[in-house]
Amino acid sequence: MNEHILPWDCKAFTLLVVLYPILHLYGIGLPNVSVADVMLAVFIAYDLTRMVGTRELHLYPEWIPFAVYVLFAVMLGDASSEMLAGLRFLAYLYSVAWLTPNYFDFSYGVVVLEKAVIAASAWAIVQAIGIYAFGRYIPGTLNFLPIMREDLLTYGEGYRSGVLRVRSFFGEPAHFAAYVLLYIQLVLDVYGVSKRRRRLVLAVAALVFSVSNLGYIGLAWVWFVYFASRLTSAAKTGVVDVRGLLGGIASALTLPAFLAWFTNTEVFATFVRRIDPEGGSVRGRLDGYYVFQPGVVGDQAIRVFGHGFDDSQVIHYLPSIPLFYWRFGYLGTALFFLAVLISLSRNRERAGLHVVLLFILLGIGSELFASYLLILFMAFVNTCCTDKGIQ
């Protein structure tokens, strides 16, 4: 769909989805309620009023069983915090199943995502210069607005260079990394390297400076998938992309020199500290898989149906897969992955497949499945097969 004739509500929803990770940092004065949450609630209300009398309705039905399952989990919850967390997640699922097929525009979404990533990457590099050259952290938040997380207001105070990490406009380096990785994956599939070379270099550089383990693993995966798909395509067609081949050879030749320089930087030293098996972030993320040990979650019924949104007994950070198992049990987790796989089977585009693979990979070490990033990733997955391309 051409963005110049895009209806205003489609533009508004696409903008909201793409900018949700940034807007979610800012509150409205109520506990655990962000500006992005309010805007999504307003749009859902608008959609419900618009739905009356509308004959043509679009829906991704594969998400309904999981959404109903989550609804029962919310209804069985006791605390108000559980209710709020459950309703927020239901709003995410409503957005994926109902709003994205009716309002999200893939082409316009890529354009907005690209502009946001360029701005965020440029600011991340400014933050990196401040940290590694001057030992000072330059915030990426608008501190005159209510910030949902108070630690972001004081982040950078009393720390030495090398401990701080860039976050750009995001709450966590991992969220910034996931955002940039989605952009890189889409650009490689939609545009290719040659048309976006400088922007890719900027995004990759910012990702490196983020010192996000998740970002590093995701970056290696994205480029592996890109080169593997190019080689597979060349083998099938018999046509060799000479420019791409030369670029790959040049990259391979310069890689040793880059690694020799990079391994002597403070950025790499920070990365090494974070992968320390005794207390690094990798250990902290993997510890969350303790819930799969016998007897941790509970009896057989709990293992099948889960605890709902009651996380009071959780003692470690839970990435997406153990978090879903804790909350929804084997049954709910299976329904979620079934919905993802059905979405993938409907999508015959290479970009959709690659984004789903990246989505699952990042979910292994982060809470991506249960966060607002679910809307962002699945919106692009579900709509790239229905779009006629970037205008």
N, C-alpha and C positions, 0 to 999 in steps of 0.2 A: 504494500500500500504506500502510495506516495505521501511523504510527510506533509507536503504543501496542501493536500486536500484531506488530511487526517482529521476526523471529527475531534472536537475539543475534549470530549470525555476520554477518548482513546489516548490522546496526547497526555492528558492529566494522569491517567492511570499508569501509562508507560513511564512517565517521569517519576511518579511515586515509587514504583517498583524498583527502578534503577537507582534512585537516590535514597531508598529506604535505609540501607546500612549507615548512611551518614546522618539522616534525619533522626534515626533512633537514639542518637546520643543526647538529644535535647528533650527536656521534659516540659510539663505544663503546670507544675506545682503539686501534682498528685503523685503518691508513691507508685513507682513501677509503671507509670503510664507516660509514653513518649509522644512527641509531636507526630511521629510517623504512625503510631497506633491510632491516634485521634483522626488523622487524615484518612487512614484506611477504613475506620468505622464510619466516617462521613460518606466515603465513596460507596461502602456497602449499603448504607441507608438510601443513597441516591439510586443505586442499582435496583434495590427492592421496589422503590416507587416507580421506576422506569419499567420494571418487569410486568407491571399490571397492564394488560391489554396488548402485550408484545407477543406476536405469534411465532416469530423466528427465534429460537433459543438454542444456544450452543453449550455443550456440557462435556466434560471429560468424565464419563461414568465410572471409570476404574477407581477413582478416588472416593466414591461414595461409601463402599464397605468400610474402609479405614476411617473415614470421617464419622460414620455412625458409631464405630467402635470407640473412637476418642470421645464422642459425645456421652456415651455411657460412662466412660472413665471420669469425665467431668461431673456428671450427675451423682456419682458415688463418692465424690470428694467431700471432705469435711471443712477444711480451713478456707478462708477467703482467698488466701494467697494461691492455694491450689486451684480454686475456681478461676481466678484471674489468669493464671498461667494456661489453664485449659482453654478458656475462651479465646485467648490470644492465638493459641495454636490452631483452634478451630477456624479463626479468621484467616490464618495463613492457608489452611486447606481449602476454605471457601474461595480464596483468591486463586489458588492453583486450579481447582476443578471448574469454577464458574466464571470468574472475572477475566482470567487470562485469555480464554478462547473468544470472549466477547469484546475485550477492550485492549489487550496488549498487542502492540505492533512491533514485529521483529526488526524491521528495517530502522524504524525510528529509535527503538531500544538500543541497537548497536551504535547508532550515531551519538545518543546521549551517553552511553557507557564509555565510548571512546573519549569524549570531552571530559567526563568526570575522571577517568583514569589518567589522562594527560595532566590535568590539574593536580590530582592527588600524587602522582609520581614526581612531578616537579617539586611539590612541597616536601615530599619525603626526602628528596635529595638535599633540599635546603636544611631539613632537620638533621640529616646525616652529617653535613658540613658543620653544623653547630655542635653536634655531639663529639665527633671525632677530631675536629680541628680546634674547638674552643671549650669543650667540656660543658656545653650548655644545651638545654633542650628548648626548642622553639615550639610552643603548642600549636596544634592544628585545629583547636576548638574555638568557637566564639564564646569567650568566657562571660560576655555580658548577657548571654542567654542562659536559662536554667539548664545545668548539665545533670544528666541522669546519674552519672557516676562521679562521686566526689573525689575519688583518687586521681582522676584526670586533671583536677584543678591544681593539685600539688605535685603531679608527676614531674620529676626532674629536680626536685629540691633535695639536697643532701646526697646526691648520687655522684659517683665519679664517672669519667668518660669510659665507655666500654660496657657499662651496666645498663645504661639507657638504650632503648631501641626505638627506631622511628615507627610511628603509627599513622602519620599523615593526618587525614580527617576522620580516622576510625578509632574505635575504642580499643582494639587489640591489633598487634602486628599480624596475627593469623587471619583476622577478618580482612585487613588490607590485602594480604597475600591472596586470599581466596577471590577477592574482587578483581585483582589484577590478573590472576590466572584465568579467570573466566574470559576476560577481555582478550588475552593472548591467544587462548584456544579459538575463540570466535574469529579473530583477525586472521589467524593462520588458515582457517577453513573457508572464510568468506572472501578475503582479499588476497591472501598469500603474502610472502615475505617482502617481495620487491615493491609492492605498492605502499607498504607501511613500515619500511625499514627503520627510519629514524624514531618513529613512535614506539616500535617494538624495543629498540635499544634503550629508550628512556624507561619504558615499563620494566624491562628486565633488570636494568641498573637499580631502579627503586626497590625491586623485589629482593635483590641481593643485599642491599643496605638494610632491609627490614630484619635480617638475621632470623627469619622465621623458618624453623625446621620444616614445617608444613609447606611453606612456600618453596623451599629448596627441592623437596621431594616432588611437589607438584610441577615445578618448572622442568625438572629432569623428565618427568612423565610426559608433559605436553610436547616437548621437543622430540622425545622418542616416538610418540604417536605420529607426529607430523612427518618425520623422516621415514618411518615405517610405511605410512600411507602413500608417500610419494614413491617409494621403491616398489610397493605393491602395484600402484597405478602404472608405473613404467614397465613392470614385468608383464602386465596384462595387455597394454597397448603397444609395447615395443618402441614407444617414443620416449627419448631421454631429454629431460629438461637440462640443457647444457648450463644455463645460468645458475640454476639451483645446484647442479653438481659442482660447479666451480666454487660456489659459495660454501657448500659443505666441506670441500677440500681445504679452502682457506680457513674455515673455522677450526678444522681439525689441526691444521698446522700452527695456528696461533694459540690453541688451547694450552699447550705446555707452558708457554711464556706467561699466559694469564694466570695459570695456577701457581706458578713460581712467585708471581707478584702477590696474588690474593692471599696465599697462605702466610704471608708475612705482615698482614694488615691487622688492625684492631678488630675489624669486622669479623675476620676468621677466628680470632682469639675468642670473641664473644660466642661465636657459633660452637667452638669446641667446648666451652664451659657449659653450654646449654645441652649438649649431648652427653655430658658426663653420666655414666650409668649409675653413679651413687646418688645423684641428686639433681640431674638435669631435667629439662622439660620433657624430653622423650620418655624418661622413666615415669614422670608424673602423668603423662597421657596414657601410657600402657598400663599403669597401675589400676586404671578404671575398669579393666577387663576382669578384675577380681570377682565381679558379680556372676561370672559364669562358673565359678568354683562351686562344687556341691554344697548345698545348704545355706549359701549366702543370701539368695533372694527369698527363699521361704519354701513352703510345701509345694506339692505338685500343682495345686490350683493356682498359686501365685506365679509359679514358673510359666504356666500356660497363659494366664490373663494379666499378670503384672500388678504393680502397686498403684496404678493411676499416677497422679501428679504429686503424690506424697514422697518427697525426696529427703525427708527428715533423717532417715537412717543411712543415707549415703555418706561414706567417709572419704572418698576420693573423687577427683574430677572424672566425670563420665563422658567420654566421646559419644558420638551419635549411636553406634550400634549397641554398646552396653547400656546407654541411657534408654533407648527404646525397649530393650529387653527388660530393664528394671520397671519402666512405666507401663508397658503394654504386653509384656510376656512374649512367648514364642508366637502366639496367634496374631497379636497386633503387629509385631515386627514382620511377620510373613505377609500380612495384608499390605503393609507399606511397600515392601519390596515388590510385591505383585503389581501394585499400581505403577511403580517406577518402570518395571519391565514391560507392562502393557503400553505405557507411554512411549517407550523405546521402540516397541514393535510397530506402533503406528507411524513412527517417524523413520522415513527411509533416507533422510539426508545425513551426510557424513558429519556435519556439525552437531546434529542432535545426538548421535552415537558418542562422539568424542566428549561432549559436555556431560552426558550421563556417566561415562567412565570416570571423568575428572570429579564429578559430584560424589560418586561412591568412594573414590580414593581419598578425597579430603574428609569425608565423613568418618573414615576409620580412625582419624586422629583428632577430630574436632566435633563440636556439637552442631555442625552445619545442618543436619537433617531436621533438628528441632528448633532452628532459629529462623529469622526473617530471610536468611539466604536461601531457604527452601523455595520461596516465591521467586526470587531472582533467577536461580538456576533453572527451575522447572518452567518458568515463563518462556525462556529462550528455547528450551528443549521442545515444548509443546507447540510452539508457533513457527519454528524455522521451516517445518515441512509444509506449511500453508502459505508461506510468503513467496512472492515472486522474485525476491532479491533486493539488494541494496540499490536505491535510486541514486 
